[in-house]
Amino acid sequence: MNLINESILEYSLKKSNKESEILKKLRKETNQKVLHPRMLTSPLQGRLLSLISKLIRPKKILEIGTYTGYGTLCLSEGLDSNGTIHTIEVNEELIDFQNKFFNQSDKKNQIIQHVGNALNLIKKISGPFDIVFLDADKGNYINYFELISPKIKKGGLLISDNVLWSGKVLEKTDKDDLDTQVIKKFNSLLQKNKTFETVLLPIRDGLSLSRKI
Ligand SMILES: C[S@@+](CC[C@H](N)C(=O)[O-])C[C@H]1O[C@@H](n2cnc3c(N)ncnc32)[C@H](O)[C@@H]1O
């Protein structure tokens, strides 16, 4: 389901900063060679991640769900000169692809890849984080929130992707559709949580920005 009018999206993209050549190539190759290219962060969302990162100048970022590394590179654009981005991916077959593009980035020494299940690995990566980008398996969003929220710095930002879940959040949920059930609960949990202030942006598949108070 396309949540945003295509022409509006095209216009918005045309009137925004352009992605780098590395990102353009990464996107092209992901579409040509990698399974499920729909999982890629979109160019417009990528520019937003980059801008947010540049505003915060983070020392430490955590990304949950690297895929081919588009979001990693966008977020790395704003890193403090001594900052690092930790990114976790369960699919080890994606590592060579990620490296090919990370190695072309001037931030390559600031990117720390972790391979394995994020539910285990988050516990091993010390905070505090200035930004956490949550973009992995939706059925675990609440579990991830419990693990990461204590590690986010006061004033830090949790960015959660796919929170509109192709519009399924508006529909009656099938009892077997665990992902939609969790996303709905996750959105309510964020909205009610007193330690975060949240804005849910209807960008692409829905992006929540939650600032820790
Ligand atoms: C939507 S994609 C991430 C897109 C990426 N952030 C980007 O900017 O293009 C989700 C990724 O999460 C990974 N993933 C799913 N479950 C995971 C888990 N339990 N631990 C770590 N990664 C996981 C998937 O293999 C997939 O590559």
The ligand as an SDF file (V2000), in Angstrom:
LIG
                    3D

 27 29  0  0  0  0  0  0  0  0999 V2000
   13.9530   -3.0330    7.0510 C   0  0  0  0  0  0  0  0  0  0  0  0
   15.5030   -3.8290    7.0070 S   0  0  0  0  0  0  0  0  0  0  0  0
   16.5960   -2.5790    7.5810 C   0  0  0  0  0  0  0  0  0  0  0  0
   16.7960   -1.4640    6.5770 C   0  0  0  0  0  0  0  0  0  0  0  0
   17.9900   -0.6040    6.8730 C   0  0  0  0  0  0  0  0  0  0  0  0
   17.9410   -0.0350    8.2130 N   0  0  0  0  0  0  0  0  0  0  0  0
   18.1180    0.5050    5.8360 C   0  0  0  0  0  0  0  0  0  0  0  0
   18.2930    1.6600    6.2560 O   0  0  0  0  0  0  0  0  0  0  0  0
   18.0520    0.2530    4.6320 O   0  0  0  0  0  0  0  0  0  0  0  0
   15.4120   -4.9140    8.3940 C   0  0  0  0  0  0  0  0  0  0  0  0
   16.6820   -5.7180    8.6250 C   0  0  0  0  0  0  0  0  0  0  0  0
   16.6000   -6.2550    9.9730 O   0  0  0  0  0  0  0  0  0  0  0  0
   17.2120   -7.5190    9.9600 C   0  0  0  0  0  0  0  0  0  0  0  0
   16.7400   -8.2550   11.1450 N   0  0  0  0  0  0  0  0  0  0  0  0
   15.5530   -8.9000   11.3240 C   0  0  0  0  0  0  0  0  0  0  0  0
   15.4930   -9.4580   12.5300 N   0  0  0  0  0  0  0  0  0  0  0  0
   16.6580   -9.1690   13.1560 C   0  0  0  0  0  0  0  0  0  0  0  0
   17.1940   -9.4730   14.4370 C   0  0  0  0  0  0  0  0  0  0  0  0
   16.5040  -10.1950   15.3180 N   0  0  0  0  0  0  0  0  0  0  0  0
   18.4190   -9.0110   14.7460 N   0  0  0  0  0  0  0  0  0  0  0  0
   19.1300   -8.2610   13.8430 C   0  0  0  0  0  0  0  0  0  0  0  0
   18.6770   -7.9420   12.6140 N   0  0  0  0  0  0  0  0  0  0  0  0
   17.4590   -8.3860   12.2730 C   0  0  0  0  0  0  0  0  0  0  0  0
   16.7740   -8.1310    8.6300 C   0  0  0  0  0  0  0  0  0  0  0  0
   17.6130   -9.2030    8.2600 O   0  0  0  0  0  0  0  0  0  0  0  0
   16.8500   -6.9340    7.6950 C   0  0  0  0  0  0  0  0  0  0  0  0
   18.0820   -6.8740    7.0320 O   0  0  0  0  0  0  0  0  0  0  0  0
  1  2  1  0
  2  3  1  0
  2 10  1  0
  3  4  1  0
  4  5  1  0
  5  6  1  0
  5  7  1  0
  7  8  2  0
  7  9  1  0
 10 11  1  0
 11 12  1  0
 11 26  1  0
 12 13  1  0
 13 14  1  0
 13 24  1  0
 14 15  1  0
 14 23  1  0
 15 16  2  0
 16 17  1  0
 17 18  1  0
 17 23  2  0
 18 19  1  0
 18 20  2  0
 20 21  1  0
 21 22  2  0
 22 23  1  0
 24 25  1  0
 24 26  1  0
 26 27  1  0
M  CHG  2   2   1   9  -1
M  END
$$$$
